[in-house]
Amino acid sequence: MKFGPFSPDDALGATAVHTIREGALVLKKGTVITPSHVAALKAAGIASIVVARLDPGDVSEDDAAAAIASAVSGEGVRADKAFTGRCNLFADAAGVLVVDRERIDDLNRIDEAVTVATLPAYKPVVEGEMIATVKIIPFAVPGDVYTQAMRTVESAKALVRVAPYRIRKVGIVSTLLPGLSPKVVEKTLKITEERLAPAGARIVAERRVPHDQAQLAAAIKDVQRAGAELVIVFGASAIADRRDVIPAAIEAVGGKIEHFGMPVDPGNLMLIGQANGRPVLGAPGCARSPKENGFDWVLMRLLAGLPVTRADITGMGVGGLLMEIVTRPQPRDEPVIEKSGRFAALVLAAGRSTRMGGPNKLLAQVTGKPLVRIAAEAALASKARPVVVVTGHQSETIADALRDLPLQIAHNRDFADGLSTSLRTGLSALPDDVDGAVVMLADMPQVDSALIDRLISAYDSEKGALIAVPVIDGKRGNPVLWSRRFFPELMSLSGDVGARYLIEKYSEAVAEVPASGAGALTDVDTPEALDAVKAELERG
């Protein structure tokens, strides 16, 4: 191919390399120069124009792109019309993208003139999604380069294809232990349904059994008899070994374990097995979250009928760190240093007591003291320092009730905008050297200093215990200890929203602390609740 500046007459039949705008003349890049163009160029006073002229045997950019794209395309792929040397490939149906990476690399190494780019291999795609593009860099490719490219493509099966989803019926088995809330199981089912929906799959059978090998084995058989082509087991306890409950149950029904563990985080504790010729997955804990994790990588392949071998799993490590794992040290712009051993107490006392029907509940007298003072004194009697009370509604009166106590007041001017503003105000008031904070509600008079201290003692950054929550009979409540690693997310909350969803999001970082006393986790939000608390405390 010849390339360079030519006079308008000598450019006849060649291709314009650059767009030319001169007065009324607009000659776009890629235009083949005709006699009328030559006349227009001369009339505009243009003495030379940069063009490309094909040599005998050269293949034009559009012809080359179209031919290579067609040869690359396999099942479930359609090629668009080539234009300016580019031909885009699209998914004809929903499925999982399968790419012959070795051949694509070979094709891209033939010559810099020929390029092929694709989405990541095994990415789930939807109908109409662009999955690859062939781009010819110059205006034409030499004949020998084109021939070599076509031979490379044709020497193998399709380089790019979409494996359609084949598995439509899924069985779910959830194992149960004391303390696992039914809400967690229900939420897991909802999230799983949403995961399956793009593949056109649905849950056809669902069972809940104790975390026991024999009962789990029976449940796996049961959902398979109900028609499940794939079984997912959500364990109440994470799989710790190939001899643990879930893998043992799979083997008990005549199945086998293909692989346990994967170099993808979140998703390390994934188990892949099969029973009666059908795949069985032991889901990692992160599969309860809607966020992408290693479970997704395996699930979608299986739904498309693609095998997932040990080699496939072990090859997922590069690119397998999908998100910051909050329980591990991570590089940050401003590293968080958690070595002081000091924790603050943050008492939220800014609310308007709207459900009390008038009076500010925090000023209600219980055992001769306002509720807010009882909470503040409990914090001061604990190991927590400093103690910061966030005020808002009737701030001066609240502050007056605490006047003689050695604590800090932080006033939230935006208290009417919800609980999140009080969290933000309080956290902003804390010194930089605290490792975390116990966030307390001022309307919980039965929370004592001993519980606060047990929450602080439960914190262990080396073991990943970065959130501590009190529990009675499997039910979680307040107050909650938060590592300062979570302060940015807590401060980003908006409206009248607490931080419960963060506890679920970072479940691997939660330590549960037993609380004693039936009313220890009760907050006072109605006149009836206030009367009940008064009666109980006066009896005690």
ABEGO torsion letter per residue (X at the ends): XBBEBBBAAAABGBBBABBBBBEABBBBBGBBBBAAAAAAAAAAGBABBBBBBBBBGBBBAAAAAAAAAAAABBBGBBBBBBBGGBBBBBBABBEBBBBBAAAAAAAAAABAABBBBBBBBGBBBBBGBBABBBBBABABBBAAAAAAAAAAAAABBBABBBBBBABABBBBBBBBBBGBBAAAAAAAAAAAAAAAAAAGBBBABBBBBBBBAAAAAAAAAAAAAAGBABBBBBBABBBABAABAAAAAAAAAGBBBABBEBABOBGAABBBBBBGGBBBBBBBAAAABABBBAAAAAAAAAAAGBBBBAAAAAAAABGABABBBAABBBBBABBBBBAAGBBBBBBBAABAGAAAGGBBAAABBBGGBBAAAAAAAAAAABABOBBBBBBBBGAAAAAAAAAABBBBBBBBAAAAAEAAAAAAAAAAABBAABAEBBBBBAABAABBAAAAAAAAAABBAAAGBABBBBBBGGBBBOBBBBBAAAAAAAAABBEBBBAAAAAAAAAAABBBBBBBEAAAABBBABAAAAAAAAAAAAAX
